[in-house]
């Protein structure tokens, strides 16, 4: 009886340890305002900020989990705090439907960057919409708030002079 009880207790403790490990999240800071968070369910990666020139900063974000991959690219005008955001998803359930391969959106944005078509909100949004990407336009959250922290980090890194234009 004691042996059986010891086995049950040991099994319960081992199961609890496995459960704790599965929810363990590892967060790593990346250079230039980036970060990566991993756990057993997936990865959330905020790539380093990109200097797009002319007061614009770009941000690539990627979420990968059991359902597939989601990518987001956000272009921020550091002076006006306006943004243009592209979103796409490469879901496993859609893989047989002939949708784009994962990573295509970031490659597309890189091509626009090389052609100097990113550091212009109107041109960038028009090109992306024409290519079939979901395009959202908006404005950053209030200055110095948690929601604006990453874009502000990139703006301060590459265009610190724009900080004086932000309403405090």
N, C-alpha and C positions, 0 to 999 in steps of 0.2 A: 504494500500500500504506500509506504514512504517513497519507494523508488518511483512508482507511478505518479505520485504527487510532485516529486522533484522534477520529473520529466515534463509534466504539465506546466509547472512554474517556469522552468527553463525555456520551454516553447513559447509561453506567453511573453516573457521578457525579450526573447529573440524577435518575435513578431512586432513588439512595440518598438524595438530598435530599428527594424526595417522601415516601419511606418514613419518614424522620425526622420530617417535618412531620405525618404522619398519626397519630403516637403522642404528639405534643406535647400536654401537658395544661396548661391554664390554670386556675389556682386563684385565686379572688377571695373575700376575706373580706367578709361582709355584717354589718350592724349586729346587735346583740342576739344574739350567739352563732351567727350563720348563716354559711354558706359555699356556694360554687358551684364545681364542678370540671367543665371541659368538655374534650373532645377530639373527634377525628373520629368516634368510635364513639357518643358520646352526652353527656348532661348528668346530673350528680348535684347536686341542689340541696337544701340544708338551710336552710329559710326561718328568719327571725329567730324567736326564742323569743316565745311569747305568754303574757302574764299572764292566767291564767284566773280569778284571784281565790282567796281562801280558802287560800292556800298551794299552789296548783296551777299548773303551767306546762305549756304545750302546745308540741309540736314537729311541724311539717309537713316531710316529706321526700319528694322526688320523683326518680325515675330514669326518664329517657327515652332510648331507643335504637332500633335498627332493628326490634326486636320489639314495641315499644309503650311504654306508660307504666305505671309502678308507683308507687303512692302509699302513704304510711304516716303515720299520725298517732299520736303518743305523748303520753299524759297522765301527768305525773309529780307525785306527792304529795311535795313537797320535805321535809316533816317525817319521813315514814315511809320514803321512798325506794321506795315501791311504784309500779308503773306499769300502765297499761292501754294496749294498742296495737291500732290498727285497721290492716289491710293490705288493699289491693285492687290488682288489675292490669287494665289495659285493653290487651289484647294484640291486635295486628292480625289474628292468626289467628282470633280470636273475634268480630271486628267484624260478621260476617254472622249471628251467633247472637242478636243483639238485646240484648247486654249493655249496662250503663250507659255513658253517655258519660264521657270522661275529665274529671276535675275534680269529679265529683259528690260524692266522699267529702269533699273539703275544703269544699265548699258545704254539705254535710250537717252537718259539725262546726260550721261558722259559724252555722248555724241553731240548733243546740243551745246554742251559746255565747250567742246573743241571748236564748234562752229560759232562761238560767241553769241548764242541765242538764249542764254540763261539769265544774264544780268539785265533783264528787261521783263517786267511782270506781264505786260500785255502780250508781247511776242512769245514768251515762254508758255503762258496759259493757252494761247491760240494754237501753237505748235503741238502741245500735249493733247489738247482736245481733238485736234484733227487726226492725231495718231491713235485715238480711241481710249485715252486714259481718263479716268474720273478726275475732274479738276474742281477744287474748292478754293474760293477766295475768302479772305478774312483779315482779321486784325489780331495782333498779339494781345494777350491778357494784360491787365494793368502792370505798369512798370514795377519791378522789384518784387513780384509775387512768384510763388512756386511754379505756377503754370508758364510763366515767361522766362524762367531761369535758364534753360538750355539755349534758347535763341539769343537771349541777352548775353550769355557767356560767349557765344560765337561772335556776336557783334562787338563786344568789348575786346575780344582777342584780335580781330582783324580791322575793325573800324571804331576805335575808342572815341574818336571825335563825335560820333553820332549820339553818344550818351547825353550830351548837353541838350539835345533836341527832344528827349523823352520828358513827358509831363510827369512831375513828381507828386 
